[in-house]
Amino acid sequence: MTDESSALLGRSVHRQIRQMVLAGELAPGRPLSVPALATQLGVSRSPVREAVQQLIYEGLAVSAPHAGAKVAAVDDAQIREVLAVRAVLDGLAAAAAATRLTEADLDKLASIIAAQEANLDDATDAARDAQLDLEFHTFLRDASGNSCLSEELARLEAKAHLYRGDLWCSARNRRVALREHRRIVEALESGHAESARAAAEAHVHGLLTRLDRA
């Protein structure tokens, strides 16, 4: 296998395992068995081992003494710390993106919101809805043009999704999140950085409120 092929395989394996974690297929506290995951994915152990190390770096997994690694768990105190920082950084990302987004970028965000809206009347699918939420925020943070900011937000958003993924099972929470996403996009469409910052920060504060109610 060439170096390029090996790198592509590694990224693919990491993406698959990361998605399994964020979708709840690999629940918080569950051991990340390299042999078992390699068998499940039909690959050798090497890319799986590298993927697990990357998940540890991202905060989605933790080293377990004498037991390899396990999916990280986020408790009540930690999620408040995560969201307090994320609110500020999400605001920074939205403010930066407001002056950079093209019509094509805005169309992409609108398409994600349209997909979220179309799912409102469908059967509950927490993994699907969590994935759309991640897609929305990933696109927005990358649109900021600040790679350091994007990397930090990626870790914070992933940790937030480890905590109470069942929030996406509530029809009310899904509708409120969609409404907040719309407000962010409306602010971005105006090109007003401070409005975009405020809308993004309000969305994260709203998430904390929903967590408290849950």
Backbone torsions as a table, in degrees:
resi	resn	phi	psi	omega
1	MET	NA	131.6	179.3
2	THR	-71.2	164.3	178.5
3	ASP	-60.4	-38.4	-179.4
4	GLU	-66.4	-42.6	179.1
5	SER	-65.1	-39.3	178.9
6	SER	-63.5	-40.9	179.8
7	ALA	-66.5	-40.9	178.4
8	LEU	-63.2	-42.3	178.6
9	LEU	-63.5	-43.2	179.9
10	GLY	-59.7	-43.8	179.3
11	ARG	-65.7	-38.2	179.8
12	SER	-65.6	-43.9	-179.9
13	VAL	-65.0	-43.9	178.2
14	HIS	-60.4	-43.6	-179.4
15	ARG	-62.4	-41.9	-178.9
16	GLN	-66.0	-45.9	-178.2
17	ILE	-69.1	-39.4	178.0
18	ARG	-59.4	-43.0	179.3
19	GLN	-65.6	-36.9	178.0
20	MET	-63.1	-37.5	178.3
21	VAL	-68.1	-49.7	-176.0
22	LEU	-68.8	-26.6	178.6
23	ALA	-83.9	-5.6	179.2
24	GLY	86.5	1.7	177.1
25	GLU	-66.2	-32.3	172.4
26	LEU	-112.6	98.6	-171.0
27	ALA	-75.8	157.2	176.0
28	PRO	-52.5	133.4	-179.4
29	GLY	91.6	-11.8	-177.5
30	ARG	-77.4	135.3	178.0
31	PRO	-62.7	142.6	176.3
32	LEU	-101.4	86.1	-178.1
33	SER	-76.7	115.5	-179.9
34	VAL	-60.7	-48.1	179.0
35	PRO	-60.0	-43.5	-177.9
36	ALA	-65.9	-42.9	179.9
37	LEU	-67.4	-37.8	178.6
38	ALA	-62.4	-41.8	177.8
39	THR	-65.6	-44.6	-178.9
40	GLN	-61.5	-39.1	-177.2
41	LEU	-90.8	-8.5	178.9
42	GLY	70.1	37.4	-179.6
43	VAL	-130.5	173.6	176.4
44	SER	-76.0	171.0	-177.0
45	ARG	-73.5	-28.0	-173.8
46	SER	-57.5	-53.0	179.7
47	PRO	-65.7	-29.1	177.4
48	VAL	-68.6	-43.5	179.1
49	ARG	-60.6	-42.6	179.0
50	GLU	-65.9	-38.1	179.9
51	ALA	-64.5	-41.2	179.4
52	VAL	-63.9	-40.6	177.4
53	GLN	-62.8	-37.1	177.9
54	GLN	-67.0	-38.3	178.0
55	LEU	-64.7	-35.4	176.2
56	ILE	-64.3	-43.8	178.6
57	TYR	-61.2	-37.4	-178.3
58	GLU	-78.9	-8.8	180.0
59	GLY	87.4	6.3	179.4
60	LEU	-88.2	-11.9	178.7
61	ALA	-141.3	160.1	177.9
62	VAL	-133.3	150.8	176.3
63	SER	-71.3	136.6	178.0
64	ALA	-114.6	115.8	-178.3
65	PRO	-50.9	127.2	178.0
66	HIS	63.6	13.2	-178.4
67	ALA	-142.6	21.9	177.7
68	GLY	75.3	-113.6	-178.3
69	ALA	-142.6	162.2	176.8
70	LYS	-142.7	159.3	179.1
71	VAL	-63.6	133.8	-178.4
72	ALA	-67.6	153.0	173.9
73	ALA	-119.8	140.3	180.0
74	VAL	-114.8	122.3	-178.1
75	ASP	-93.8	-178.7	-175.0
76	ASP	-59.4	-43.5	-178.5
77	ALA	-66.9	-42.1	-178.4
78	GLN	-65.3	-39.3	-176.9
79	ILE	-66.1	-31.8	177.5
80	ARG	-68.5	-38.4	175.9
81	GLU	-64.8	-44.6	179.7
82	VAL	-59.5	-47.6	-175.8
83	LEU	-72.0	-30.1	177.2
84	ALA	-63.0	-42.0	178.7
85	VAL	-74.9	-40.7	-178.0
86	ARG	-62.5	-36.4	-179.8
87	ALA	-58.4	-43.7	-179.5
88	VAL	-67.1	-45.8	-176.7
89	LEU	-71.4	-36.2	175.0
90	ASP	-61.1	-40.3	177.5
91	GLY	-62.0	-43.4	178.0
92	LEU	-61.6	-43.4	-179.2
93	ALA	-64.1	-43.9	-179.3
94	ALA	-65.9	-40.2	179.3
95	ALA	-63.2	-41.5	179.2
96	ALA	-68.2	-41.3	-178.0
97	ALA	-65.8	-30.9	-176.0
98	ALA	-58.6	-28.9	-178.1
99	THR	-97.3	0.8	-174.8
100	ARG	-119.3	-21.7	-172.4
101	LEU	-66.0	137.4	175.0
102	THR	-93.4	173.2	175.9
103	GLU	-60.7	-37.9	178.9
104	ALA	-63.9	-39.0	177.9
105	ASP	-63.5	-44.8	179.4
106	LEU	-64.2	-36.0	176.9
107	ASP	-64.3	-37.6	179.0
108	LYS	-64.8	-45.5	178.3
109	LEU	-62.2	-40.0	178.7
110	ALA	-63.5	-35.7	-179.8
111	SER	-69.1	-34.4	177.4
112	ILE	-67.1	-43.3	178.7
113	ILE	-63.9	-39.2	178.4
114	ALA	-62.1	-39.2	178.2
115	ALA	-66.1	-41.1	177.6
116	GLN	-62.1	-42.9	-179.7
117	GLU	-65.1	-40.9	-179.2
118	ALA	-63.7	-26.3	-177.7
119	ASN	-84.7	-10.7	-173.5
120	LEU	-58.0	-37.9	-177.0
121	ASP	-93.5	2.2	178.1
122	ASP	-86.9	172.1	176.6
123	ALA	-62.3	149.6	-179.8
124	THR	-59.5	133.1	175.8
125	ASP	-145.3	88.7	-174.4
126	ALA	-59.8	-39.4	-179.3
127	ALA	-64.0	-43.3	179.1
128	ARG	-62.0	-46.6	-176.6
129	ASP	-70.2	-36.8	176.4
130	ALA	-64.6	-38.2	179.7
131	GLN	-65.5	-41.2	177.8
132	LEU	-65.0	-38.3	177.5
133	ASP	-63.3	-44.9	177.5
134	LEU	-62.0	-39.7	179.5
135	GLU	-61.9	-42.8	179.2
136	PHE	-60.6	-50.7	-175.4
137	HIS	-73.1	-32.3	176.7
138	THR	-63.9	-45.8	-180.0
139	PHE	-62.2	-42.4	-177.0
140	LEU	-66.8	-45.4	-178.3
141	ARG	-67.3	-36.8	178.5
142	ASP	-68.2	-29.3	179.3
143	ALA	-70.9	-11.6	178.7
144	SER	-67.0	-24.7	-179.0
145	GLY	79.3	7.1	-178.4
146	ASN	-113.2	102.4	-173.7
147	SER	-65.6	-36.1	179.0
148	CYS	-64.4	-45.1	178.0
149	LEU	-62.1	-42.2	-179.0
150	SER	-63.2	-41.7	-179.7
151	GLU	-65.0	-42.3	179.6
152	GLU	-66.1	-42.3	179.8
153	LEU	-65.9	-34.6	178.8
154	ALA	-58.6	-43.0	179.9
155	ARG	-68.7	-41.9	-178.5
156	LEU	-67.1	-42.1	-179.6
157	GLU	-65.9	-38.4	178.8
158	ALA	-63.4	-43.2	179.0
159	LYS	-63.4	-39.4	179.4
160	ALA	-61.2	-35.4	-179.1
161	HIS	-76.8	-15.3	175.3
162	LEU	-74.6	-21.4	-174.1
163	TYR	-99.9	121.2	175.5
164	ARG	53.4	54.5	175.1
165	GLY	-62.2	-15.7	-179.9
166	ASP	-71.9	-5.7	175.6
167	LEU	-58.6	-28.4	-178.9
168	TRP	-75.7	-4.7	176.6
169	CYS	-82.4	-11.2	-179.1
170	SER	-91.8	121.7	178.3
171	ALA	-60.3	-38.5	-179.7
172	ARG	-63.7	-44.8	179.7
173	ASN	-62.5	-38.0	179.6
174	ARG	-64.6	-41.5	-179.3
175	ARG	-68.4	-39.9	179.5
176	VAL	-66.4	-43.7	178.6
177	ALA	-60.9	-40.7	178.5
178	LEU	-63.1	-42.9	179.7
179	ARG	-62.0	-40.5	178.9
180	GLU	-68.2	-37.5	176.1
181	HIS	-62.5	-40.6	178.9
182	ARG	-60.8	-41.5	-179.6
183	ARG	-63.8	-37.8	177.1
184	ILE	-62.7	-46.8	-178.5
185	VAL	-65.0	-39.5	177.7
186	GLU	-61.0	-40.7	177.8
187	ALA	-66.7	-39.1	178.1
188	LEU	-64.9	-38.7	179.6
189	GLU	-63.7	-30.6	179.1
190	SER	-73.3	-19.6	-178.2
191	GLY	75.4	10.2	-178.1
192	HIS	-92.4	110.5	-172.9
193	ALA	-61.3	-43.3	-176.6
194	GLU	-68.7	-34.7	176.9
195	SER	-66.1	-40.6	178.5
196	ALA	-64.9	-41.5	178.3
197	ARG	-60.3	-47.4	-177.9
198	ALA	-62.7	-41.6	-179.0
199	ALA	-66.3	-40.5	-179.9
200	ALA	-67.9	-41.9	178.9
201	GLU	-65.3	-40.8	179.8
202	ALA	-62.3	-35.4	179.1
203	HIS	-62.8	-44.3	-179.6
204	VAL	-69.0	-39.7	176.9
205	HIS	-64.0	-35.2	176.7
206	GLY	-65.1	-36.5	177.4
207	LEU	-63.0	-41.5	178.9
208	LEU	-63.2	-39.6	177.5
209	THR	-61.8	-42.1	179.6
210	ARG	-66.9	-34.9	177.1
211	LEU	-65.8	-41.4	178.2
212	ASP	-61.9	-41.3	-179.9
213	ARG	-67.3	-34.5	-179.5
214	ALA	-70.0	NA	NA
